[in-house]
């Protein structure tokens, strides 16, 4: 039991961990892989850890301490499916360009579309062509940063809106430029709140596509 407590103590300090990580930490306490796997099952049943997907976890203690930090949720989204970046409605809400209440973290990936429903939240990944997997950057977090403590990849305001409409219109099929403007208004996205350079970048993406 002492080794079990020692192991969960170490896991409580990590932002996330894998089965491999747990086994490596287990070696510090001379635990066999089979024993660590048994502990993993117990931790899950007791609610000590949360499964993000097969072989990937976060401790409930660490998650509860950081769940109010949006940078941590975005960080987990990046980790859960790599490569990916936060975009669409989620990014637009982050930039205060929509008043819609968003409860799912939406990301873009060149991999296949997938959704993970976990106790840490719902994470959706939309698949995009590799040549359109762009327009995002890394936001650096720190204990003193207003954006949060964790680093995360997120679309620019222009790319977040482009990605949203790209999937909403099924890759802009049959859409004219004027129709896109009307659609943006109907979706209650305040494009006028975007910086001028972001608006110009968005229109340039649409015309180029």
GROMACS elastic network, one bead per residue, 0.5 to 0.9 nm:
[ bonds ]
;  ai    aj funct       b0    kb
    1     5     6  0.63298   500
    1     6     6  0.86319   500
    2     5     6  0.51546   500
    2     6     6  0.61630   500
    2     7     6  0.86031   500
    3     7     6  0.60602   500
    3     8     6  0.86652   500
    3    26     6  0.83512   500
    3    29     6  0.63471   500
    3    30     6  0.89208   500
    3    31     6  0.81120   500
    4     7     6  0.51609   500
    4     8     6  0.63273   500
    4     9     6  0.84944   500
    4    36     6  0.85796   500
    4    39     6  0.68533   500
    5     8     6  0.52750   500
    5     9     6  0.59858   500
    5    10     6  0.87299   500
    6    10     6  0.64562   500
    6    11     6  0.88088   500
    6    29     6  0.82296   500
    7    10     6  0.52789   500
    7    11     6  0.63295   500
    7    12     6  0.87194   500
    7    22     6  0.79628   500
    7    25     6  0.70888   500
    7    26     6  0.67645   500
    7    29     6  0.81531   500
    7    36     6  0.89276   500
    7    39     6  0.89644   500
    8    12     6  0.60486   500
    8    13     6  0.89144   500
    8    43     6  0.82172   500
    8    48     6  0.77938   500
    8    49     6  0.86418   500
    8    59     6  0.79367   500
    9    12     6  0.52640   500
    9    13     6  0.71421   500
   10    13     6  0.55747   500
   10    14     6  0.72691   500
   10    25     6  0.79771   500
   11    14     6  0.53983   500
   11    15     6  0.84582   500
   11    16     6  0.80351   500
   11    17     6  0.74729   500
   11    22     6  0.78821   500
   11    25     6  0.87719   500
   11    49     6  0.87146   500
   11    58     6  0.77697   500
   11    59     6  0.62617   500
   11    62     6  0.83783   500
   12    15     6  0.80458   500
   12    49     6  0.88533   500
   12    58     6  0.80517   500
   12    59     6  0.54872   500
   12    60     6  0.77452   500
   12    61     6  0.59635   500
   12    62     6  0.54183   500
   12    63     6  0.87981   500
   13    16     6  0.88446   500
   13    59     6  0.83351   500
   13    61     6  0.87142   500
   13    62     6  0.66422   500
   14    17     6  0.67162   500
   14    58     6  0.74176   500
   14    59     6  0.76580   500
   14    62     6  0.71097   500
   15    58     6  0.63947   500
   15    59     6  0.79101   500
   15    62     6  0.66601   500
   15    63     6  0.76341   500
   15    66     6  0.89558   500
   15    72     6  0.82621   500
   15    76     6  0.83058   500
   16    56     6  0.72957   500
   16    57     6  0.56811   500
   16    59     6  0.72513   500
   16    62     6  0.86039   500
   16    63     6  0.89253   500
   16    76     6  0.78935   500
   16    79     6  0.87346   500
   17    20     6  0.80199   500
   17    21     6  0.58584   500
   17    22     6  0.70899   500
   17    55     6  0.84027   500
   17    56     6  0.59055   500
   17    57     6  0.53835   500
   17    58     6  0.61268   500
   17    59     6  0.84957   500
   18    21     6  0.50560   500
   18    22     6  0.63973   500
   18    23     6  0.87406   500
   18    54     6  0.88582   500
   18    55     6  0.53651   500
   18    57     6  0.60548   500
   18    58     6  0.85789   500
   19    22     6  0.51271   500
   19    23     6  0.62972   500
   19    24     6  0.86973   500
   19    36     6  0.87863   500
   19    37     6  0.80310   500
   19    40     6  0.84424   500
   19    54     6  0.88254   500
   19    55     6  0.51152   500
   19    56     6  0.65795   500
   19    57     6  0.80512   500
   20    23     6  0.51821   500
   20    24     6  0.62364   500
   20    25     6  0.86827   500
   20    55     6  0.80501   500
   21    24     6  0.51157   500
   21    25     6  0.61934   500
   21    26     6  0.84857   500
   22    25     6  0.51241   500
   22    26     6  0.59961   500
   22    27     6  0.87851   500
   22    33     6  0.87550   500
   22    36     6  0.69720   500
   22    37     6  0.85426   500
   22    40     6  0.84223   500
   23    27     6  0.64895   500
   23    31     6  0.79897   500
   23    32     6  0.77534   500
   23    33     6  0.57010   500
   23    34     6  0.89466   500
   23    36     6  0.61283   500
   23    37     6  0.80132   500
   24    27     6  0.53792   500
   24    28     6  0.73715   500
   24    33     6  0.87085   500
   25    28     6  0.55297   500
   25    29     6  0.75433   500
   25    31     6  0.87431   500
   26    29     6  0.54277   500
   26    30     6  0.63592   500
   26    31     6  0.50388   500
   26    32     6  0.71716   500
   26    33     6  0.75092   500
   26    35     6  0.85931   500
   26    36     6  0.63759   500
   27    31     6  0.53337   500
   27    32     6  0.70790   500
   27    33     6  0.83171   500
   28    31     6  0.74713   500
   31    34     6  0.81682   500
   31    35     6  0.61491   500
   31    36     6  0.65564   500
   32    35     6  0.52238   500
   32    36     6  0.64080   500
   32    37     6  0.87343   500
   33    36     6  0.50441   500
   33    37     6  0.61496   500
   33    38     6  0.86303   500
   34    37     6  0.50502   500
   34    38     6  0.62796   500
   34    39     6  0.87194   500
   35    38     6  0.50276   500
   35    39     6  0.62779   500
   35    40     6  0.86316   500
   36    40     6  0.61483   500
   36    41     6  0.87930   500
   37    41     6  0.64683   500
   37    42     6  0.87687   500
   38    41     6  0.52564   500
   38    42     6  0.64021   500
   38    43     6  0.86990   500
   39    43     6  0.59962   500
   39    44     6  0.85486   500
   40    43     6  0.50677   500
   40    44     6  0.62303   500
   40    45     6  0.86770   500
   40    49     6  0.81763   500
   41    44     6  0.52156   500
   41    45     6  0.62770   500
   41    46     6  0.86631   500
   42    45     6  0.50960   500
   42    46     6  0.60483   500
   42    47     6  0.84124   500
   42    48     6  0.83330   500
   43    46     6  0.51748   500
   43    47     6  0.59662   500
   43    49     6  0.56851   500
   43    50     6  0.86206   500
   43    59     6  0.89863   500
   44    47     6  0.50874   500
   44    48     6  0.60264   500
   44    49     6  0.53923   500
   44    50     6  0.65784   500
   44    51     6  0.75526   500
   45    48     6  0.77250   500
   45    49     6  0.85622   500
   46    49     6  0.79957   500
   47    50     6  0.69297   500
   47    59     6  0.86518   500
   47    60     6  0.69367   500
   48    58     6  0.89863   500
   48    59     6  0.60236   500
   48    60     6  0.54353   500
   48    61     6  0.72932   500
   49    57     6  0.65977   500
   49    58     6  0.57295   500
   49    61     6  0.78839   500
   50    56     6  0.86755   500
   50    57     6  0.54969   500
   50    58     6  0.53501   500
   50    59     6  0.59443   500
   50    60     6  0.59928   500
   50    63     6  0.85542   500
   50   118     6  0.77469   500
   50   119     6  0.65597   500
   50   120     6  0.72032   500
   51    54     6  0.70714   500
   51    55     6  0.76880   500
   51    56     6  0.60983   500
   51    58     6  0.67152   500
   51    59     6  0.87255   500
   51   118     6  0.69380   500
   51   119     6  0.76964   500
   51   120     6  0.84256   500
   52    55     6  0.80875   500
   52    56     6  0.55536   500
   52    57     6  0.52716   500
   52    58     6  0.72665   500
   52    76     6  0.88651   500
   52    80     6  0.71806   500
   52   116     6  0.74044   500
   52   117     6  0.80655   500
   52   118     6  0.58263   500
   52   119     6  0.78474   500
   52   120     6  0.73209   500
   52   121     6  0.89553   500
   53    56     6  0.53359   500
   53    57     6  0.71379   500
   53    80     6  0.75769   500
   53   116     6  0.72183   500
   53   117     6  0.88875   500
   53   118     6  0.79381   500
   54    57     6  0.82086   500
   56    80     6  0.79557   500
   58    61     6  0.84742   500
   58    62     6  0.70636   500
   58    63     6  0.66610   500
   58   120     6  0.87029   500
   59    62     6  0.53379   500
   59    63     6  0.61854   500
   59    64     6  0.85919   500
   60    63     6  0.50783   500
   60    64     6  0.59795   500
   60    65     6  0.85379   500
   60   120     6  0.88779   500
   61    64     6  0.53403   500
   61    65     6  0.63282   500
   61    66     6  0.88326   500
   62    65     6  0.52406   500
   62    66     6  0.63516   500
   62    67     6  0.83968   500
   63    66     6  0.52266   500
   63    67     6  0.54777   500
   63    72     6  0.86677   500
   63   120     6  0.75182   500
   64    67     6  0.53168   500
   64    68     6  0.80075   500
   65    68     6  0.76040   500
   65    69     6  0.87909   500
   66    69     6  0.54229   500
   66    70     6  0.84279   500
   66    72     6  0.66041   500
   66    73     6  0.85310   500
   67    70     6  0.71620   500
   67    72     6  0.68940   500
   67    73     6  0.69560   500
   67   120     6  0.81624   500
   68    71     6  0.88379   500
   68    72     6  0.81791   500
   68    73     6  0.85771   500
   69    72     6  0.55109   500
   69    73     6  0.70726   500
   69   147     6  0.83519   500
   69   148     6  0.59300   500
   69   149     6  0.75276   500
   69   150     6  0.85101   500
   70    73     6  0.52018   500
   70    74     6  0.63300   500
   70    75     6  0.84973   500
   70    94     6  0.88529   500
   70   147     6  0.78167   500
   70   148     6  0.68609   500
   70   150     6  0.88058   500
   71    74     6  0.51004   500
   71    75     6  0.59264   500
   71    76     6  0.85977   500
   71   139     6  0.88884   500
   71   141     6  0.74004   500
   71   147     6  0.65095   500
   71   148     6  0.51484   500
   71   149     6  0.65472   500
   71   150     6  0.52933   500
   71   151     6  0.68308   500
   71   152     6  0.66752   500
   72    76     6  0.61589   500
   72    77     6  0.85428   500
   72   148     6  0.74654   500
   72   149     6  0.72440   500
   72   150     6  0.55874   500
   72   151     6  0.79736   500
   72   152     6  0.81309   500
   73    76     6  0.51412   500
   73    77     6  0.62330   500
   73    78     6  0.87862   500
   73   105     6  0.80369   500
   73   120     6  0.82568   500
   73   121     6  0.83680   500
   73   150     6  0.89560   500
   74    78     6  0.63146   500
   74    79     6  0.87096   500
   74    85     6  0.84230   500
   74    86     6  0.66898   500
   74   105     6  0.75888   500
   74   150     6  0.83613   500
   74   151     6  0.83090   500
   74   152     6  0.59277   500
   74   153     6  0.76916   500
   74   154     6  0.81303   500
   75    78     6  0.51881   500
   75    79     6  0.63617   500
   75    80     6  0.86847   500
   75   150     6  0.63249   500
   75   151     6  0.62079   500
   75   153     6  0.76664   500
   76    80     6  0.58934   500
   76    81     6  0.87727   500
   76   152     6  0.84960   500
   77    80     6  0.52406   500
   77    81     6  0.67705   500
   77    82     6  0.87610   500
   77    84     6  0.78736   500
   77    85     6  0.78146   500
   77    86     6  0.73127   500
   77   105     6  0.72705   500
   77   106     6  0.82987   500
   77   107     6  0.73173   500
   77   123     6  0.65458   500
   77   124     6  0.86610   500
   77   125     6  0.89807   500
   77   152     6  0.85265   500
   78    81     6  0.59197   500
   78    82     6  0.61336   500
   78    83     6  0.69819   500
   78    84     6  0.55918   500
   78    85     6  0.60811   500
   78    86     6  0.74039   500
   78   107     6  0.80383   500
   78   152     6  0.67166   500
   78   153     6  0.68534   500
   79    82     6  0.59431   500
   79    83     6  0.80658   500
   79    84     6  0.82237   500
   80    84     6  0.88044   500
   80   116     6  0.86840   500
   80   123     6  0.84021   500
   81    84     6  0.62036   500
   81   107     6  0.89599   500
   81   109     6  0.77700   500
   81   111     6  0.85244   500
   81   125     6  0.78630   500
   82    85     6  0.85580   500
   82   109     6  0.75186   500
   82   111     6  0.84385   500
   83   108     6  0.85730   500
   83   109     6  0.61028   500
   83   110     6  0.74061   500
   83   111     6  0.79878   500
   84   107     6  0.62109   500
   84   108     6  0.53852   500
   84   110     6  0.75260   500
   84   111     6  0.85856   500
   84   125     6  0.79159   500
   84   133     6  0.85670   500
   84   153     6  0.75086   500
   84   154     6  0.86597   500
   85   106     6  0.86129   500
   85   107     6  0.52888   500
   85   108     6  0.55179   500
   85   109     6  0.69546   500
   85   133     6  0.89409   500
   85   136     6  0.69086   500
   85   137     6  0.83351   500
   85   138     6  0.89481   500
   85   152     6  0.77510   500
   85   155     6  0.64640   500
   86    90     6  0.68636   500
   86    91     6  0.61528   500
   86   105     6  0.73133   500
   86   106     6  0.59844   500
   86   108     6  0.64367   500
   86   125     6  0.89242   500
   86   136     6  0.84524   500
   86   152     6  0.81609   500
   86   153     6  0.63335   500
   86   155     6  0.61045   500
   86   160     6  0.82428   500
   87    90     6  0.57707   500
   87    92     6  0.73293   500
   87   105     6  0.83983   500
   87   106     6  0.59924   500
   87   107     6  0.51439   500
   87   108     6  0.63745   500
   87   136     6  0.85662   500
   87   154     6  0.60995   500
   87   155     6  0.52138   500
   87   156     6  0.81137   500
   87   157     6  0.85533   500
   87   159     6  0.75963   500
   87   161     6  0.80520   500
   87   163     6  0.70098   500
   87   164     6  0.77173   500
   88    91     6  0.55924   500
   88    92     6  0.62739   500
   88    93     6  0.87278   500
   88   106     6  0.64184   500
   88   107     6  0.72257   500
   88   108     6  0.82297   500
   88   155     6  0.80969   500
   88   157     6  0.89568   500
   88   159     6  0.80861   500
   88   161     6  0.59961   500
   88   162     6  0.78097   500
   88   163     6  0.56571   500
   88   165     6  0.82532   500
   89    92     6  0.50319   500
   89    93     6  0.60573   500
   89    94     6  0.85467   500
   89    98     6  0.79001   500
   89   100     6  0.82536   500
   89   102     6  0.69949   500
   89   104     6  0.88738   500
   89   105     6  0.83362   500
   89   106     6  0.70668   500
   89   160     6  0.73561   500
   89   161     6  0.78576   500
   89   164     6  0.67399   500
   90    93     6  0.52693   500
   90    94     6  0.63074   500
   90    95     6  0.88569   500
   90   102     6  0.64743   500
   90   103     6  0.84268   500
   90   104     6  0.74209   500
   90   105     6  0.57800   500
   90   106     6  0.58200   500
   90   107     6  0.80611   500
   90   160     6  0.83894   500
   91    95     6  0.62737   500
   91    96     6  0.86105   500
   91    97     6  0.87718   500
   91   105     6  0.87564   500
   91   106     6  0.81431   500
   91   107     6  0.88224   500
   91   154     6  0.68778   500
   91   155     6  0.67329   500
   91   156     6  0.79935   500
   91   157     6  0.71785   500
   91   160     6  0.60686   500
   91   161     6  0.85839   500
   92    95     6  0.50992   500
   92    96     6  0.62023   500
   92    97     6  0.52181   500
   92    98     6  0.61319   500
   92   156     6  0.89957   500
   92   157     6  0.64751   500
   92   160     6  0.63758   500
   92   161     6  0.71161   500
   92   189     6  0.82384   500
   93    97     6  0.58296   500
   93    98     6  0.54254   500
   93    99     6  0.70797   500
   93   100     6  0.74147   500
   93   101     6  0.80324   500
   93   102     6  0.74087   500
   94    97     6  0.77150   500
   94    98     6  0.87483   500
   95    98     6  0.81062   500
   95   157     6  0.69650   500
   95   194     6  0.86738   500
   96    99     6  0.72854   500
   96   190     6  0.86175   500
   96   193     6  0.84314   500
   97   157     6  0.83997   500
   97   188     6  0.87565   500
   97   189     6  0.58308   500
   97   190     6  0.52538   500
   97   191     6  0.68262   500
   97   192     6  0.87886   500
   97   193     6  0.65931   500
   97   194     6  0.73453   500
   98   101     6  0.84442   500
   98   187     6  0.86022   500
   98   188     6  0.65200   500
   98   189     6  0.50011   500
   98   190     6  0.62362   500
   98   191     6  0.89140   500
   99   102     6  0.89699   500
   99   188     6  0.76011   500
   99   189     6  0.78237   500
   99   190     6  0.88196   500
  100   188     6  0.81251   500
  100   189     6  0.87998   500
  102   105     6  0.76664   500
  103   121     6  0.80748   500
  103   122     6  0.75710   500
  104   121     6  0.71168   500
  104   122     6  0.51543   500
  104   123     6  0.59410   500
  104   124     6  0.69212   500
  105   121     6  0.77949   500
  105   122     6  0.62979   500
  105   124     6  0.61503   500
  105   125     6  0.85397   500
  106   122     6  0.86069   500
  106   123     6  0.60838   500
  106   125     6  0.59331   500
  106   126     6  0.75645   500
  107   123     6  0.76133   500
  107   124     6  0.61581   500
  107   126     6  0.63425   500
  107   127     6  0.88944   500
  107   154     6  0.83999   500
  108   111     6  0.86821   500
  108   113     6  0.87014   500
  108   124     6  0.84323   500
  108   125     6  0.54440   500
  108   127     6  0.60752   500
  108   128     6  0.67157   500
  108   133     6  0.76202   500
  108   155     6  0.89125   500
  108   163     6  0.80038   500
  109   112     6  0.74304   500
  109   113     6  0.77567   500
  109   125     6  0.62834   500
  109   126     6  0.60602   500
  109   127     6  0.50905   500
  109   128     6  0.61257   500
  109   129     6  0.85737   500
  109   130     6  0.84697   500
  109   133     6  0.70566   500
  110   113     6  0.86300   500
  110   126     6  0.81288   500
  110   127     6  0.52324   500
  110   128     6  0.52114   500
  110   129     6  0.60528   500
  110   130     6  0.55531   500
  110   132     6  0.86768   500
  110   133     6  0.65988   500
  111   114     6  0.87138   500
  111   125     6  0.85049   500
  111   126     6  0.81889   500
  111   127     6  0.56824   500
  111   128     6  0.76876   500
  111   129     6  0.89571   500
  111   130     6  0.89376   500
  112   125     6  0.79085   500
  112   126     6  0.72589   500
  112   127     6  0.52741   500
  112   128     6  0.84290   500
  113   124     6  0.77714   500
  113   125     6  0.53407   500
  113   128     6  0.86896   500
  114   123     6  0.83871   500
  114   124     6  0.60183   500
  114   125     6  0.51974   500
  114   126     6  0.68871   500
  114   127     6  0.82923   500
  115   122     6  0.71782   500
  115   123     6  0.56355   500
  115   125     6  0.60717   500
  115   126     6  0.86869   500
  116   121     6  0.82172   500
  116   122     6  0.57617   500
  116   123     6  0.51492   500
  116   124     6  0.64214   500
  116   125     6  0.85982   500
  117   120     6  0.81378   500
  117   121     6  0.63095   500
  117   123     6  0.64816   500
  117   124     6  0.84987   500
  118   121     6  0.51925   500
  118   122     6  0.59084   500
  118   123     6  0.80016   500
  119   122     6  0.79819   500
  126   167     6  0.83499   500
  128   131     6  0.83052   500
  128   132     6  0.64814   500
  128   133     6  0.65547   500
  128   163     6  0.87058   500
  129   132     6  0.53474   500
  129   133     6  0.64943   500
  130   133     6  0.50686   500
  130   134     6  0.83026   500
  131   134     6  0.73834   500
  132   135     6  0.81332   500
  133   136     6  0.83475   500
  134   137     6  0.86510   500
  134   155     6  0.80232   500
  134   159     6  0.80142   500
  135   154     6  0.86217   500
  135   155     6  0.57784   500
  135   156     6  0.60272   500
  135   158     6  0.80079   500
  135   159     6  0.55383   500
  135   160     6  0.84021   500
  136   153     6  0.65138   500
  136   154     6  0.52945   500
  136   156     6  0.54607   500
  136   159     6  0.72908   500
  136   160     6  0.86461   500
  137   152     6  0.82562   500
  137   153     6  0.54263   500
  137   154     6  0.57741   500
  137   155     6  0.64493   500
  137   156     6  0.72360   500
  138   151     6  0.67919   500
  138   152     6  0.55654   500
  138   154     6  0.65755   500
  138   155     6  0.89464   500
  139   147     6  0.81206   500
  139   150     6  0.83625   500
  139   151     6  0.55230   500
  139   152     6  0.53859   500
  139   153     6  0.61514   500
  139   154     6  0.72828   500
  140   145     6  0.82965   500
  140   147     6  0.81879   500
  140   148     6  0.85115   500
  140   149     6  0.80423   500
  140   150     6  0.67649   500
  140   152     6  0.68513   500
  140   153     6  0.89129   500
  141   144     6  0.80821   500
  141   145     6  0.58165   500
  141   146     6  0.81797   500
  141   147     6  0.63461   500
  141   148     6  0.52992   500
  141   152     6  0.78281   500
  142   145     6  0.50240   500
  142   146     6  0.84213   500
  142   147     6  0.81975   500
  142   148     6  0.62480   500
  142   150     6  0.63455   500
  142   151     6  0.79794   500
  143   146     6  0.85517   500
  143   148     6  0.68221   500
  143   150     6  0.84684   500
  144   147     6  0.88260   500
  144   148     6  0.76945   500
  144   149     6  0.74860   500
  145   148     6  0.54588   500
  145   149     6  0.65656   500
  146   149     6  0.84309   500
  147   150     6  0.82934   500
  148   151     6  0.81566   500
  154   160     6  0.83665   500
  155   158     6  0.77467   500
  155   159     6  0.55746   500
  155   160     6  0.53182   500
  155   161     6  0.89749   500
  155   163     6  0.88801   500
  156   159     6  0.51680   500
  156   160     6  0.59805   500
  156   161     6  0.86114   500
  156   198     6  0.78538   500
  157   160     6  0.51342   500
  157   161     6  0.63443   500
  157   162     6  0.86235   500
  157   194     6  0.72754   500
  157   195     6  0.88354   500
  157   198     6  0.64310   500
  157   199     6  0.84344   500
  157   202     6  0.82462   500
  158   161     6  0.53892   500
  158   162     6  0.62011   500
  158   163     6  0.86922   500
  158   194     6  0.82608   500
  158   197     6  0.88850   500
  158   198     6  0.52235   500
  158   199     6  0.64221   500
  158   200     6  0.82875   500
  158   201     6  0.60475   500
  158   203     6  0.83336   500
  158   205     6  0.82799   500
  159   163     6  0.59288   500
  159   164     6  0.84362   500
  159   198     6  0.87071   500
  159   201     6  0.82584   500
  159   202     6  0.67042   500
  159   205     6  0.80991   500
  160   163     6  0.51966   500
  160   164     6  0.62094   500
  160   165     6  0.87474   500
  161   164     6  0.50907   500
  161   165     6  0.62553   500
  161   166     6  0.84031   500
  161   184     6  0.87474   500
  161   189     6  0.87961   500
  161   191     6  0.89883   500
  161   202     6  0.74352   500
  162   165     6  0.53118   500
  162   166     6  0.58665   500
  162   167     6  0.87942   500
  162   202     6  0.65826   500
  162   203     6  0.89180   500
  162   205     6  0.73515   500
  162   206     6  0.73278   500
  163   167     6  0.64948   500
  163   168     6  0.84836   500
  164   167     6  0.57178   500
  164   168     6  0.60631   500
  164   169     6  0.86638   500
  165   169     6  0.57667   500
  165   170     6  0.80265   500
  165   171     6  0.76240   500
  165   172     6  0.73466   500
  165   180     6  0.81100   500
  165   183     6  0.86259   500
  165   184     6  0.83587   500
  166   169     6  0.56983   500
  166   170     6  0.60264   500
  166   172     6  0.59075   500
  167   171     6  0.58587   500
  167   172     6  0.79865   500
  168   171     6  0.76219   500
  168   172     6  0.80532   500
  169   173     6  0.63334   500
  169   174     6  0.84312   500
  169   175     6  0.75047   500
  170   173     6  0.59821   500
  171   175     6  0.89884   500
  172   175     6  0.52399   500
  172   176     6  0.81063   500
  172   180     6  0.85955   500
  172   206     6  0.88487   500
  172   209     6  0.87983   500
  173   176     6  0.87744   500
  175   178     6  0.82393   500
  175   179     6  0.60620   500
  175   180     6  0.67425   500
  176   179     6  0.51573   500
  176   180     6  0.64726   500
  177   180     6  0.52210   500
  177   181     6  0.66796   500
  177   203     6  0.87852   500
  177   206     6  0.77662   500
  177   207     6  0.78882   500
  178   181     6  0.52725   500
  178   182     6  0.65221   500
  178   183     6  0.87817   500
  179   182     6  0.51291   500
  179   183     6  0.61530   500
  179   184     6  0.86857   500
  180   184     6  0.61991   500
  180   185     6  0.87252   500
  181   184     6  0.52084   500
  181   185     6  0.64971   500
  181   186     6  0.88129   500
  182   185     6  0.51891   500
  182   186     6  0.62421   500
  182   187     6  0.87285   500
  183   186     6  0.50032   500
  183   187     6  0.61892   500
  183   188     6  0.87134   500
  184   187     6  0.52199   500
  184   188     6  0.65345   500
  184   189     6  0.57704   500
  184   190     6  0.80704   500
  184   191     6  0.76943   500
  185   188     6  0.51247   500
  185   189     6  0.60463   500
  185   190     6  0.74604   500
  185   191     6  0.82414   500
  186   189     6  0.77400   500
  187   190     6  0.89618   500
  188   191     6  0.88354   500
  189   192     6  0.86951   500
  190   193     6  0.56050   500
  190   194     6  0.75056   500
  191   194     6  0.53648   500
  191   195     6  0.87448   500
  191   199     6  0.71478   500
  192   195     6  0.77478   500
  192   196     6  0.82169   500
  192   199     6  0.79059   500
  193   196     6  0.86644   500
  194   197     6  0.80447   500
  194   198     6  0.60591   500
  194   199     6  0.61191   500
  195   198     6  0.52298   500
  195   199     6  0.64058   500
  195   200     6  0.87398   500
  196   199     6  0.51112   500
  196   200     6  0.61800   500
  196   201     6  0.84829   500
  197   200     6  0.51227   500
  197   201     6  0.60143   500
  197   202     6  0.85963   500
  198   202     6  0.61018   500
  198   203     6  0.86784   500
  199   202     6  0.50883   500
  199   203     6  0.63129   500
  199   204     6  0.85302   500
  200   203     6  0.52181   500
  200   204     6  0.60489   500
  200   205     6  0.86182   500
  201   204     6  0.50194   500
  201   205     6  0.61989   500
  201   206     6  0.87597   500
  202   205     6  0.51296   500
  202   206     6  0.63865   500
  202   207     6  0.87544   500
  203   206     6  0.51165   500
  203   207     6  0.61880   500
  203   208     6  0.84766   500
  204   207     6  0.51896   500
  204   208     6  0.59404   500
  204   209     6  0.84372   500
  205   208     6  0.51028   500
  205   209     6  0.60027   500
  206   209     6  0.51836   500
